[in-house]
Amino acid sequence: MSPVHSEMAKATRSLETVRNAKKYLPSFYNRGGQRDALAWCMHAVPTELLLSFDIECEWPENFGALCAARLVATTFIDIAGQEGYSSELCSYLTTSTGYCSRCAELGEVPPESPLAEGMGVPGMLLGSTWFCEPRYKWLQAMSTRYFPVPVFCTDPLSPPYDADIHDPRVAEHYRSYLLDELKALVVFLEEQTGKKLDVDRFRRAMEISQESLKYWYETLELRKARPCPMGSEDYFTCIIAQLYMLGKEEALDFFQRVHDEVEERVKKGIGVISDEQYRLHFAGIPPWYNLGLFNYLETKGAIGVFESTYYPGPPVEIDLDDPLQGLVQRIWKKACWSHGSGAEAVPEMSNPGTQQVVGREFLIQSVRDWGVDGAIMHRTRSCRAVSWGQTHYRNILEREGIPTILFESDMADPRNWSDSRVKAMIEPFIETLHELKEGKA
């Protein structure tokens, strides 16, 4: 590990599999060139369904994170600002919108793109209104101003916090609605591709994703071990396969490799750091331009052992005789898990993807199960959906005796980051953790 930890530092990963993610996930990292059917998609569009139609995908949200990691996001964010898009909007949105504007201006992939082939010209735009407000208009704006292609956006509804999800009438209402939304998406994809849904292929993709999620969940459970075998810097690389590649054999192979490597490290007592002193919970989207923050914490003896953002939740059993019904079962069962965990601050739970909302009860339980000593929360100024409720959850953690710091910046725009300010918060935080450890001893 490099002894230098300055602003905009890249992360040093611990796991061999994660360090070689490009090798194990080639269809994600090597995408590009001519593609017959290309869709730009948002997270929560079910990847298993897209695989059934041979649809290749680009993910503007992930492209925003990639631009941030390569330190080129600000160029596109400024272009979006010149076109009237507020800096208070999601910086993934403004990054991808600025990119689209630059493509339209040049008639080709802009030289500032972190990918030589860019995102490719889409034939359709597939969205989901799940979780955050910009998703309602993001793809419509792209279609209207830059790429005049068909748009389809699902609108998954979630039961309110005080609903009785065990009432059969409530469950039937939401399951029926989710099924109708997915059927409408299937009809749209059939019209755009000229193909019928390949049910057998869809079923197989669902089987693969179920197995992948099981391996990934068990890997996260292994992080309860002391010393912790896997840190936050590895976790935030692994979510690529979770959010964008479920249903692919290579994603299953990747998760199995990660699981086996972490399991082996637990058996041998190998931790991320040799002198593990403090175990941390991290909440929020990380600063993609400075994942080296986690390595900096490790030099202080602190290791990220649990992250509430992108947490997949426990695996659920589903019946895949009818894979579309099986997908609805997975969505609803995971929504019920989130609902039951006390997700009162972020009630958007019916997610066709795999990112689950962590609620109050599970948060308290995770502190105990993962042996958390302290928490770090990143209030992302351009992502209110993720930041909403952090003060509430900080108060819950502190009532449990878990010291918490909350700093504000952004996930993609590094101009909102102050390395000195963040580290000035971390230093006394580590001292507090040390004093609490000494007091307990």
Secondary structure in CASP SS format (residue, H / E / C, confidence):
PFRMAT SS
TARGET T0000
AUTHOR 0000-0000-0000
METHOD secondary structure of the structure
MODEL  1
M C 1.00
S C 1.00
P C 1.00
V C 1.00
H C 1.00
S C 1.00
E C 1.00
M C 1.00
A C 1.00
K C 1.00
A C 1.00
T C 1.00
R C 1.00
S C 1.00
L C 1.00
E H 1.00
T H 1.00
V H 1.00
R H 1.00
N C 1.00
A H 1.00
K H 1.00
K H 1.00
Y H 1.00
L C 1.00
P H 1.00
S H 1.00
F H 1.00
Y H 1.00
N C 1.00
R C 1.00
G C 1.00
G C 1.00
Q C 1.00
R C 1.00
D C 1.00
A C 1.00
L E 1.00
A E 1.00
W E 1.00
C E 1.00
M C 1.00
H C 1.00
A C 1.00
V C 1.00
P C 1.00
T H 1.00
E H 1.00
L H 1.00
L H 1.00
L H 1.00
S C 1.00
F C 1.00
D C 1.00
I C 1.00
E E 1.00
C E 1.00
E E 1.00
W C 1.00
P H 1.00
E H 1.00
N H 1.00
F H 1.00
G H 1.00
A H 1.00
L H 1.00
C H 1.00
A H 1.00
A H 1.00
R C 1.00
L C 1.00
V C 1.00
A H 1.00
T H 1.00
T H 1.00
F H 1.00
I H 1.00
D H 1.00
I H 1.00
A H 1.00
G H 1.00
Q H 1.00
E C 1.00
G C 1.00
Y C 1.00
S C 1.00
S C 1.00
E C 1.00
L C 1.00
C C 1.00
S H 1.00
Y H 1.00
L H 1.00
T H 1.00
T H 1.00
S H 1.00
T H 1.00
G H 1.00
Y H 1.00
C H 1.00
S H 1.00
R H 1.00
C H 1.00
A H 1.00
E H 1.00
L H 1.00
G C 1.00
E C 1.00
V C 1.00
P C 1.00
P C 1.00
E C 1.00
S C 1.00
P C 1.00
L C 1.00
A C 1.00
E C 1.00
G C 1.00
M C 1.00
G C 1.00
V C 1.00
P C 1.00
G C 1.00
M E 1.00
L E 1.00
L E 1.00
G E 1.00
S E 1.00
T C 1.00
W C 1.00
F C 1.00
C C 1.00
E H 1.00
P H 1.00
R H 1.00
Y H 1.00
K C 1.00
W H 1.00
L H 1.00
Q H 1.00
A H 1.00
M H 1.00
S H 1.00
T H 1.00
R H 1.00
Y C 1.00
F C 1.00
P C 1.00
V C 1.00
P C 1.00
V E 1.00
F E 1.00
C E 1.00
T E 1.00
D C 1.00
P C 1.00
L C 1.00
S C 1.00
P C 1.00
P C 1.00
Y C 1.00
D C 1.00
A C 1.00
D C 1.00
I C 1.00
H C 1.00
D C 1.00
P H 1.00
R H 1.00
V H 1.00
A H 1.00
E H 1.00
H H 1.00
Y H 1.00
R H 1.00
S H 1.00
Y H 1.00
L H 1.00
L H 1.00
D H 1.00
E H 1.00
L H 1.00
K H 1.00
A H 1.00
L H 1.00
V H 1.00
V H 1.00
F H 1.00
L H 1.00
E H 1.00
E H 1.00
Q H 1.00
T H 1.00
G C 1.00
K C 1.00
K C 1.00
L C 1.00
D C 1.00
V H 1.00
D H 1.00
R H 1.00
F H 1.00
R H 1.00
R H 1.00
A H 1.00
M H 1.00
E H 1.00
I H 1.00
S H 1.00
Q H 1.00
E H 1.00
S H 1.00
L H 1.00
K H 1.00
Y H 1.00
W H 1.00
Y H 1.00
E H 1.00
T H 1.00
L H 1.00
E H 1.00
L H 1.00
R C 1.00
K C 1.00
A C 1.00
R C 1.00
P C 1.00
C C 1.00
P C 1.00
M C 1.00
G C 1.00
S H 1.00
E H 1.00
D H 1.00
Y H 1.00
F H 1.00
T H 1.00
C H 1.00
I H 1.00
I H 1.00
A H 1.00
Q H 1.00
L H 1.00
Y H 1.00
M C 1.00
L C 1.00
G C 1.00
K C 1.00
E H 1.00
E H 1.00
A H 1.00
L H 1.00
D H 1.00
F H 1.00
F H 1.00
Q H 1.00
R H 1.00
V H 1.00
H H 1.00
D H 1.00
E H 1.00
V H 1.00
E H 1.00
E H 1.00
R H 1.00
V H 1.00
K H 1.00
K H 1.00
G C 1.00
I C 1.00
G C 1.00
V C 1.00
I C 1.00
S C 1.00
D C 1.00
E C 1.00
Q C 1.00
Y E 1.00
R E 1.00
L E 1.00
H E 1.00
F E 1.00
A E 1.00
G C 1.00
I C 1.00
P C 1.00
P C 1.00
W H 1.00
Y H 1.00
N H 1.00
L C 1.00
G H 1.00
L H 1.00
F H 1.00
N H 1.00
Y H 1.00
L H 1.00
E H 1.00
T H 1.00
K C 1.00
G C 1.00
A E 1.00
I E 1.00
G E 1.00
V E 1.00
F E 1.00
E E 1.00
S C 1.00
T C 1.00
Y C 1.00
Y C 1.00
P C 1.00
G C 1.00
P C 1.00
P C 1.00
V C 1.00
E C 1.00
I C 1.00
D C 1.00
L C 1.00
D C 1.00
D C 1.00
P H 1.00
L H 1.00
Q H 1.00
G H 1.00
L H 1.00
V H 1.00
Q H 1.00
R H 1.00
I H 1.00
W H 1.00
K H 1.00
K H 1.00
A H 1.00
C H 1.00
W H 1.00
S H 1.00
H H 1.00
G H 1.00
S C 1.00
G C 1.00
A C 1.00
E C 1.00
A C 1.00
V C 1.00
P C 1.00
E C 1.00
M C 1.00
S C 1.00
N C 1.00
P C 1.00
G C 1.00
T C 1.00
Q C 1.00
Q C 1.00
V C 1.00
V C 1.00
G C 1.00
R H 1.00
E H 1.00
F H 1.00
L H 1.00
I H 1.00
Q H 1.00
S H 1.00
V H 1.00
R H 1.00
D H 1.00
W C 1.00
G C 1.00
V C 1.00
D C 1.00
G E 1.00
A E 1.00
I E 1.00
M E 1.00
H E 1.00
R E 1.00
T E 1.00
R C 1.00
S C 1.00
C C 1.00
R H 1.00
A H 1.00
V H 1.00
S H 1.00
W C 1.00
G C 1.00
Q H 1.00
T H 1.00
H H 1.00
Y H 1.00
R H 1.00
N H 1.00
I H 1.00
L H 1.00
E H 1.00
R H 1.00
E C 1.00
G C 1.00
I C 1.00
P C 1.00
T E 1.00
I E 1.00
L E 1.00
F E 1.00
E E 1.00
S E 1.00
D C 1.00
M C 1.00
A C 1.00
D C 1.00
P H 1.00
R H 1.00
N H 1.00
W C 1.00
S C 1.00
D H 1.00
S H 1.00
R H 1.00
V H 1.00
K H 1.00
A H 1.00
M H 1.00
I H 1.00
E H 1.00
P H 1.00
F H 1.00
I H 1.00
E H 1.00
T H 1.00
L H 1.00
H H 1.00
E H 1.00
L H 1.00
K H 1.00
E H 1.00
G H 1.00
K H 1.00
A C 1.00
END
